[in-house]
Amino acid sequence: MEFDLIVRNGNVVTASDIWYNCDIGIKNWFFCFYHFFAIHHLLPTPFPVFDAFGIQQSKTNTASPIQNGTIVAVARDLPIRNGDQVSILDAEGAYITPGGIDTHVHLSQLYEASVDSLMRTQITNGKIPDLANYTNDTYDTGTRSAVAGGTTTVITFASQLRNDESLVPVLEEYAKLADGQSYCDYAFHMILSNPTKHVLDVDLPMMVEKYGITSVKIYMTYKAFQLRDYQILDVMHAARRLGITTMVHAENADVIDWMTEHLEEQGMTAPYHHGTSRPPIVEAEATETDERRADPFCLGQNRAIVLSELMDTPILLVHISGGHATRVIRDAQTRLLPVHGETCPQYLFLLADSMKKEGFEGAKCVCSPPIREEAADQDAIWTGIKNGTFTTLSSDHAPIKFDHPQGKLRGLAHGGGEQGKFQYIPNGLPGVETRVPLLWSGGVLTGRITPQKFVEVTATNPAKLYGLSNKGTIGPGFDADLTIWYPQDKFKPFKLTNDMLHHAIDYTPFEGIEFKNWPRYTLVRGTVVFKEGEVVGKLGYGKYQHRTKSTLSGPRNQFLSEWRPVYPMN
């Protein structure tokens, strides 16, 4: 077999195995069996075609060329024929993991504080007139940062505003911002804040079938995006009918508003009190499933999970921050509900003390849900990763500059003196570059999780959950998206500073954390885009990914009930 690139002498990690001293053979252009969108394997003609996760797709095989950079062999000592022009990349005995898939990334996106005052028509020709109104990493700087941290695919958000009557112009504008501006592959989730009948019955099916957008996100908080329960049911009903996944930001908005108002009356407005205004009960209430629970921090019947159970449709509860919400997700899963959990590195490596820094520095760590007080919450998140409660680990990269009047310093513009007012601080942390190295260094190398679990939550499960059927593992037929680490005995640990990173943000919340390893090479579809500390990829190399539907889970009852629509299967 001919190869264009062979990665030699690596310890190849998948979600189930480690293959030591292996080679990976990559071909840039070849013929394979093709069915549907991105399904490809090198199989003799008489054999059936399977997708990347082993599901038979068709009994009729046709040969067709596909995109470059696909894995065609994983074995020891792959041979090179005389006369073949093959590039060799020596891993030198290091671990090789699938390229990271970060499924929660906010790039060039309107954020909540400004969304009511900015009309979409102000975006022209794919350019943002005033970056201060948007998350402050563009597709250029955000994906540059991603590949520097071992991430090869990001799923970002196309955000519908309240005054958007159609999803089509929403997608068009975000597509303009991303087109030709990405170092890695990318896709979109659709945020729904005005789920009218036209949007759900006409636009959303078009998004699924024509553009491969097979997930939506809804909010139970933030006035600019928050949906009523009636609207949430509408969205979930449409999601079940279309066979797509619903992401839910689950916090109790009324409790947050009440807490914020009363904290302000008492002068408790410093950045640290952002966490006070959103205690674990706020998140737990929005994910609670059993009113008989003895846990005093749980208010009772949850809405997100209960509405999902009523509709019998899969949901993902995003950025879970502590033990209370983790437990109720686990309870739902033990009842075989199609409920998935997502968490983020900030809830594994930071505590609320980070919001008590001198002056207004604590604003750098303001995010929602907030970083929690107790180490026990961190332990609960680690346990949730190990036992499978959390399907994915994402960054929730929401990059807002600190030293900018429309950035984190906005919290100083509304009174409150030197401590400012936390309710005006834009929520969000940068983290797309540090997500993968943090979990490898702080999880795998400390013995908290196995290399296989690392791959499961950073690549394989994200690919399955969000329909990236040609990504997420290392094997024949998959995109050659690879993260190659340093040999451990050749890596000198270092403490992170922001100037080491490649984003456009003026701080990192993980400043000073020691890293025991970092990606040495990042490959996107067989091309080296990051090499030994330097981004070497070409801007615009990243391609839009037309996604299929989730292969990870569906409703408990896939068929027509008295009133639910049939759930379509792939």
Buried (B, 14 or more C-beta within 10 A) or exposed (E): EEBBBBBBBBBBBBBEEBBEEBBBBBBBEBEBBBBBBBBBBBBEEEEBBBBBBEEEBBEEBEEEEBBBBBBBBBEEEBEEEEEEEBEEBEBBBBBBBBBBBBBBBBBBBBBBBBBEEBEBEEBEEBEBEEBBBBBBBBBBBBBBBBBBBBBBBBBBBBBBBEEBEBBBBBBBBBBBBBBEBBBBBBBBBBBBBBBBEEBBEEBBBBBBEEBBBBBBBBBBBBEBBBBEEEBBBBBBBBBBBBBBBBBBBBBBBEBBBEBBEEBBEEEBBBBBBBBBBBBBBBBBBBBBBBEEBEBEBBBEEBBBBBBBBEBBBBBBBBBBBBBBBBBBBBBBBEEEBBBBBBBBBBBBBBBBEBBBBEEBBBBBBBBBBBBBBEEEBBEBBBBBBBEBBBBBBBBBBBBBBBEBEBBBBBBBEEEBEEBBBBBBBBBBBBBBBBBBBBBBBBBBBEEBBBBBBBBBBBBBBBBBBBBBBBBBBBBBBBBBBBBBBBBEEEBEEEEBEBEBBBBBBBBBBBBEBEBBBBBBBBBBBBBBBBBEEEBBBEBEBBBBBBBBBBBBBBBEEEEEEEEBBEBBEB
